[in-house]
């Protein structure tokens, strides 16, 4: 059995740790607060108050935090993983961050003889709970094979995309297609409701037609029921769109659907719905004046 460290016991990280423990692996968890330490112990993990301490003696270090700078800090900062990890340790980052920063971090870890894989995931908290995540991997293929048995405890589909950063590129591609789809569903529901047509029946028809999709199955019922409790918090999609938008601008890419959807996400955030589900894009449309009837 493997000793691993895990940094980021949030809504995604906690069930991932649970799966690792259930398979018999030993987990050293980084926590910030005493109550988080108690929660880690309740899971069966051993808590530590710095990433360096958590990484000490671990063969693999998992990170699942929010931003590029969060990943940089916990891996390379003061009391970071590099201060506790041994040469040959593998760092597996499940966060969704900048591919550019990912490559920079991989270079700095390599200088310490530490391997890196960017392994962002898709599937949300439901996928994390069910161990059915889709995992997109950037880094060396031979390093992936060393940790594949651990990743197989967390997800059903593990795809090696390419070198460092390629996993993050794939995840941002996933986010672009996903959230543009959610905006399209919101506009369809708004269009139907504005004409006093039963949105539930419209959804039923769409689901069996060419518009059917996983996002329609997830977000459509929430829009019909006006139930915007978070499955995936909109603020996370907004963060990811910011990353994708910055890279598109740097490359001089015109991505008009993504840019229009980014504007709607910005309005959603400004309305205070960032911790609600991204299906709240429907509410953004409803902020506008009702259509005129002639």
C-alpha positions as CSV (number, residue, x, y, z in Angstrom):
1,X,0.0,0.0,0.0
2,X,1.2,3.5,-0.8
3,X,1.6,6.5,1.6
4,X,0.2,9.6,-0.1
5,X,-0.3,13.2,0.9
6,X,-3.4,15.1,0.0
7,X,-3.8,18.9,-0.1
8,X,-7.3,20.3,-0.6
9,X,-9.9,18.5,1.5
10,X,-12.8,20.3,-0.1
11,X,-16.0,19.1,-1.7
12,X,-14.0,17.2,-4.3
13,X,-11.0,16.3,-2.2
14,X,-12.8,14.7,0.7
15,X,-14.5,11.9,-1.3
16,X,-11.3,11.3,-3.2
17,X,-9.4,10.8,0.0
18,X,-12.2,8.5,1.1
19,X,-11.6,6.3,-1.9
20,X,-7.9,6.2,-1.4
21,X,-8.3,5.2,2.2
22,X,-10.9,2.5,1.4
23,X,-8.4,0.9,-0.9
24,X,-6.0,0.6,2.0
25,X,-3.6,3.5,1.3
26,X,-2.3,5.7,4.0
27,X,-3.2,9.4,3.6
28,X,-1.4,12.4,5.2
29,X,-3.7,15.4,4.8
30,X,-2.7,19.1,4.9
31,X,-5.2,21.1,7.0
32,X,-5.3,24.7,8.1
33,X,-7.6,24.6,11.2
34,X,-8.1,22.4,14.2
35,X,-11.7,21.6,13.1
36,X,-10.4,20.5,9.7
37,X,-7.9,18.3,11.5
38,X,-10.7,16.6,13.3
39,X,-12.6,16.1,10.1
40,X,-9.5,14.5,8.5
41,X,-9.1,12.1,11.4
42,X,-12.7,11.2,11.1
43,X,-12.1,10.2,7.5
44,X,-9.1,8.1,8.6
45,X,-6.4,10.4,7.4
46,X,-3.5,11.8,9.5
47,X,-3.6,15.7,9.6
48,X,-0.6,18.0,9.3
49,X,-0.6,21.8,9.4
50,X,1.9,22.5,6.6
51,X,2.2,21.0,3.1
52,X,5.9,20.1,3.9
53,X,4.9,18.0,6.9
54,X,2.1,16.3,4.9
55,X,4.5,15.5,2.0
56,X,7.2,14.0,4.3
57,X,7.4,10.3,3.6
58,X,4.7,10.3,0.9
59,X,5.4,8.7,-2.4
60,X,2.7,10.7,-4.2
61,X,1.3,14.1,-3.3
62,X,-2.2,15.1,-4.6
63,X,-3.3,18.7,-4.8
64,X,-6.8,19.9,-5.4
65,X,-7.0,23.6,-4.7
66,X,-8.5,26.6,-6.4
67,X,-6.1,28.8,-8.3
68,X,-2.7,28.8,-10.1
69,X,-1.1,30.7,-7.2
70,X,-2.6,28.3,-4.7
71,X,-0.9,25.4,-6.4
72,X,2.4,27.3,-6.6
73,X,2.2,28.2,-2.9
74,X,1.4,24.8,-1.6
75,X,4.1,23.1,-3.8
76,X,6.9,25.6,-3.9
77,X,6.2,28.3,-1.2
78,X,7.4,28.5,2.4
79,X,6.7,25.3,4.1
80,X,5.6,23.9,0.8
81,X,5.7,20.4,-0.5
82,X,9.3,20.8,-1.8
83,X,10.5,21.3,1.7
84,X,9.3,17.9,2.8
85,X,9.2,15.7,-0.2
86,X,12.0,13.3,-1.2
87,X,13.5,13.0,-4.6
88,X,11.4,10.7,-6.7
89,X,8.1,11.9,-5.2
90,X,5.3,12.4,-7.8
91,X,3.0,15.5,-7.5
92,X,-0.4,15.0,-9.0
93,X,-2.4,18.2,-9.4
94,X,-6.2,17.8,-9.8
95,X,-6.8,21.6,-9.7
96,X,-7.9,23.5,-12.8
97,X,-5.2,26.1,-13.4
98,X,-3.2,27.9,-16.1
99,X,-1.3,25.5,-18.4
100,X,1.5,28.1,-18.4
101,X,1.9,28.1,-14.6
102,X,1.6,24.3,-14.7
103,X,4.6,24.1,-17.0
104,X,6.6,26.5,-14.8
105,X,5.8,24.5,-11.7
106,X,6.8,21.2,-13.4
107,X,10.2,22.7,-14.3
108,X,10.9,23.9,-10.7
109,X,9.8,20.6,-9.3
110,X,12.1,18.7,-11.7
111,X,15.0,20.8,-10.3
112,X,14.3,19.1,-7.0
113,X,14.1,15.6,-8.7
114,X,10.3,15.6,-8.1
115,X,8.0,14.5,-10.9
116,X,4.8,16.4,-11.8
117,X,1.5,15.4,-13.5
118,X,-1.3,17.9,-14.2
119,X,-4.5,15.8,-13.8
120,X,-7.5,18.1,-13.8
121,X,-10.9,16.3,-13.6
122,X,-14.4,16.6,-14.9
123,X,-17.5,15.1,-13.3
124,X,-18.1,17.5,-10.3
125,X,-18.8,16.4,-6.8
126,X,-21.1,13.6,-8.0
127,X,-18.2,12.1,-10.0
128,X,-15.9,12.5,-7.1
129,X,-18.3,10.7,-4.8
130,X,-18.9,7.9,-7.3
131,X,-15.2,7.6,-8.3
132,X,-16.3,8.1,-11.9
133,X,-14.3,11.2,-12.7
134,X,-12.8,11.9,-16.1
135,X,-9.1,12.6,-15.6
136,X,-7.0,14.5,-18.2
137,X,-3.3,14.0,-17.8
138,X,-0.3,16.1,-18.8
139,X,3.2,14.9,-18.1
140,X,5.4,11.9,-18.8
141,X,3.6,8.8,-19.9
142,X,5.9,6.6,-17.7
143,X,5.1,8.7,-14.6
144,X,1.4,8.3,-15.3
145,X,1.8,4.6,-15.4
146,X,3.3,4.6,-11.9
147,X,0.3,6.4,-10.4
148,X,-2.4,4.9,-12.7
149,X,-3.6,2.4,-10.0
150,X,-4.2,5.3,-7.6
151,X,-6.0,7.4,-10.3
152,X,-8.1,4.4,-11.1
153,X,-9.6,4.6,-7.6
154,X,-10.8,8.1,-8.4
155,X,-12.0,8.0,-12.0
156,X,-13.2,5.7,-14.7
157,X,-11.6,7.5,-17.7
158,X,-7.9,8.4,-17.6
159,X,-6.5,10.0,-20.8
160,X,-2.9,10.9,-21.3
161,X,-3.2,14.1,-23.4
162,X,0.5,15.1,-23.8
163,X,3.4,16.8,-22.0
164,X,3.1,19.1,-19.0
165,X,0.2,21.5,-19.3
166,X,-1.7,19.4,-21.8
167,X,-4.1,18.1,-19.2
168,X,-4.9,21.7,-18.2
169,X,-5.5,22.6,-21.9
170,X,-7.9,19.7,-22.3
171,X,-9.8,20.7,-19.1
172,X,-10.2,24.3,-20.3
173,X,-11.5,23.0,-23.7
174,X,-14.0,20.9,-21.6
175,X,-15.0,24.0,-19.7
176,X,-15.5,26.1,-22.8
177,X,-17.8,23.5,-24.5
178,X,-19.6,22.8,-21.2
179,X,-20.5,26.4,-20.2
180,X,-21.3,27.6,-23.7
181,X,-23.7,24.6,-23.7
182,X,-25.2,25.7,-20.4
183,X,-25.8,29.2,-21.7
184,X,-27.5,27.7,-24.8
185,X,-29.8,25.7,-22.5
186,X,-30.6,28.8,-20.5
187,X,-31.5,30.7,-23.6
188,X,-33.7,27.9,-24.9
189,X,-35.6,27.8,-21.5
190,X,-35.9,31.6,-21.6
191,X,-37.2,31.5,-25.1
192,X,-39.8,28.9,-24.2
193,X,-41.0,30.6,-21.0
194,X,-41.3,34.0,-22.8
195,X,-44.0,32.3,-25.0
196,X,-45.8,30.7,-22.1
197,X,-44.8,27.2,-23.3
198,X,-44.3,24.4,-20.7
199,X,-40.5,24.3,-20.2
200,X,-40.7,20.8,-18.7
201,X,-42.1,19.4,-21.9
202,X,-39.7,21.4,-24.0
203,X,-36.9,19.9,-22.0
204,X,-38.3,16.4,-22.4
205,X,-38.4,16.9,-26.2
206,X,-34.9,18.3,-26.4
207,X,-33.4,15.5,-24.3
208,X,-34.4,12.9,-26.9
209,X,-33.4,15.0,-29.9
210,X,-30.2,16.2,-31.2
211,X,-29.9,18.9,-28.5
212,X,-29.6,16.1,-25.9
213,X,-26.4,16.3,-23.8
214,X,-25.1,15.6,-20.3
215,X,-25.3,19.3,-19.5
216,X,-29.0,19.4,-20.6
217,X,-29.6,16.4,-18.3
218,X,-28.0,18.1,-15.4
219,X,-28.9,21.7,-15.8
220,X,-32.2,21.5,-17.7
221,X,-34.2,20.2,-14.7
222,X,-32.7,22.7,-12.4
223,X,-33.7,25.5,-14.7
224,X,-37.3,24.1,-15.1
225,X,-37.6,23.8,-11.3
226,X,-35.8,27.1,-10.6
227,X,-33.5,25.1,-8.3
228,X,-30.1,26.8,-8.4
229,X,-28.4,25.0,-5.5
230,X,-24.8,24.3,-6.5
231,X,-23.8,21.1,-8.3
232,X,-20.9,23.0,-9.7
233,X,-20.5,26.5,-8.3
234,X,-20.6,29.2,-10.9
235,X,-17.6,31.0,-9.5
236,X,-15.4,28.1,-10.5
237,X,-16.6,28.2,-14.1
238,X,-16.0,32.0,-14.0
239,X,-12.4,31.4,-12.8
240,X,-11.8,28.8,-15.5
241,X,-13.2,31.1,-18.2
242,X,-10.9,33.8,-17.0
243,X,-7.9,31.5,-17.5
244,X,-9.1,30.4,-21.0
245,X,-9.9,34.0,-22.0
246,X,-6.4,35.2,-20.9
247,X,-4.7,32.5,-23.0
248,X,-7.0,33.1,-26.0
249,X,-6.1,36.8,-25.9
250,X,-2.4,36.1,-25.6
251,X,-2.7,33.8,-28.7
252,X,-4.8,36.2,-30.6
253,X,-7.7,33.7,-30.9
254,X,-11.2,34.9,-31.6
255,X,-13.7,32.7,-29.6
256,X,-16.9,34.7,-29.9
257,X,-19.3,32.2,-28.2
258,X,-16.9,31.8,-25.2
259,X,-16.5,35.6,-25.0
260,X,-20.2,36.2,-25.0
261,X,-20.7,33.5,-22.3
262,X,-17.9,35.0,-20.3
263,X,-19.9,38.2,-20.2
264,X,-23.0,36.4,-18.9
265,X,-20.8,34.7,-16.2
266,X,-19.5,38.1,-15.2
267,X,-23.1,39.4,-14.8
268,X,-23.9,36.3,-12.8
269,X,-21.0,37.0,-10.4
270,X,-22.0,40.6,-10.1
271,X,-25.5,39.5,-9.1
272,X,-24.1,37.6,-6.1
273,X,-24.8,34.1,-7.4
274,X,-21.2,32.9,-7.6
275,X,-21.8,30.1,-5.1
276,X,-25.0,28.9,-6.8
277,X,-25.1,26.5,-9.7
278,X,-24.0,27.7,-13.2
279,X,-27.6,27.0,-14.3
280,X,-28.1,30.4,-12.7
281,X,-27.2,31.7,-16.2
282,X,-31.0,31.5,-16.7
283,X,-31.5,34.1,-13.9
284,X,-29.1,36.4,-15.7
285,X,-31.3,36.3,-18.8
286,X,-34.3,37.0,-16.7
287,X,-32.7,40.2,-15.4
288,X,-33.4,41.8,-18.7
289,X,-36.7,43.4,-19.6
290,X,-39.4,41.0,-20.6
291,X,-39.9,40.8,-24.3
292,X,-42.5,43.0,-25.9
293,X,-45.8,41.5,-27.1
294,X,-47.5,42.9,-30.2
